[in-house]
Amino acid sequence: MKLWGKTKLDARIVKSETVVVHAKSAYEVEDWSEPFSELCRRMNLSRPVILKKHVRELTEFSHTVFFPADFMEPVDFDRFEVEVF
């Protein structure tokens, strides 16, 4: 399974990166901290606050969105989208 992270500004992709997660499905991932840390490190982002809402969206819909308010530091994009594929 892979995670695809992309930052968007005005509906355009600014940065994009993928990370391999050693699980067959999103339901098998117990702790999302490590995959998100690796994805954010590769994209040179601070890690967002991961809420139960984000985990539920990833497991049920294979997609979640983070907004600037989900980050502790200022960001230069409108949204950070993460998809499981």
DACORBEL-V822242 format. One record per residue. N is the residue number from 1. RES is the residue in three letters. PSI is psi in degrees with one decimal (none if undefined). D_FIRST is the distance of its C-alpha to the first C-alpha in Angstrom with 2 decimals. Layout:
# DACORBEL-V822242
N,RES,PSI,D_FIRST / N,RES,PSI,D_FIRST
This chain:
# DACORBEL-V822242
1,MET,149.2,0.00 / 2,LYS,153.4,3.79 / 3,LEU,131.9,7.02 / 4,TRP,116.3,10.00 / 5,GLY,139.8,13.28 / 6,LYS,137.2,16.62 / 7,THR,141.1,20.15 / 8,LYS,142.2,22.71 / 9,LEU,121.0,26.47 / 10,ASP,45.4,28.65 / 11,ALA,12.2,25.79 / 12,ARG,141.3,24.92 / 13,ILE,124.3,21.84 / 14,VAL,-47.0,23.21 / 15,LYS,151.5,20.27 / 16,SER,141.5,16.68 / 17,GLU,151.4,13.99 / 18,THR,156.0,10.28 / 19,VAL,137.1,8.70 / 20,VAL,131.8,6.11 / 21,VAL,129.1,5.46 / 22,HIS,70.0,6.67 / 23,ALA,153.4,6.07 / 24,LYS,-25.6,5.70 / 25,SER,167.3,6.44 / 26,ALA,-26.0,8.02 / 27,TYR,-25.1,11.15 / 28,GLU,-14.6,10.44 / 29,VAL,119.0,10.33 / 30,GLU,-38.1,14.06 / 31,ASP,114.3,14.63 / 32,TRP,-5.1,13.04 / 33,SER,-46.0,15.68 / 34,GLU,-49.8,14.12 / 35,PRO,-39.1,11.01 / 36,PHE,-38.5,13.58 / 37,SER,-44.7,16.18 / 38,GLU,-43.8,14.36 / 39,LEU,-45.6,13.51 / 40,CYS,-34.7,17.13 / 41,ARG,-44.9,18.56 / 42,ARG,-30.4,17.27 / 43,MET,0.7,18.66 / 44,ASN,48.2,21.82 / 45,LEU,154.7,21.70 / 46,SER,151.3,22.82 / 47,ARG,133.3,20.31 / 48,PRO,165.9,21.03 / 49,VAL,120.0,22.19 / 50,ILE,114.1,19.37 / 51,LEU,167.5,21.12 / 52,LYS,-33.0,20.47 / 53,LYS,-43.7,20.49 / 54,HIS,-43.2,17.42 / 55,VAL,-43.3,15.44 / 56,ARG,-43.2,16.88 / 57,GLU,-38.8,16.01 / 58,LEU,-43.8,12.29 / 59,THR,-36.2,12.32 / 60,GLU,-37.3,14.85 / 61,PHE,-5.1,14.36 / 62,SER,28.1,10.87 / 63,HIS,139.0,13.19 / 64,THR,161.6,15.71 / 65,VAL,135.4,18.53 / 66,PHE,140.7,20.46 / 67,PHE,166.3,24.06 / 68,PRO,-31.5,26.43 / 69,ALA,-17.1,27.86 / 70,ASP,-3.8,24.60 / 71,PHE,145.2,25.18 / 72,MET,-26.5,27.97 / 73,GLU,156.8,28.91 / 74,PRO,144.3,29.99 / 75,VAL,161.5,27.46 / 76,ASP,36.7,28.28 / 77,PHE,167.2,26.07 / 78,ASP,-34.9,26.18 / 79,ARG,151.5,22.62 / 80,PHE,110.3,19.22 / 81,GLU,138.6,16.50 / 82,VAL,128.6,12.86 / 83,GLU,146.0,10.44 / 84,VAL,130.8,7.00 / 85,PHE,none,5.83
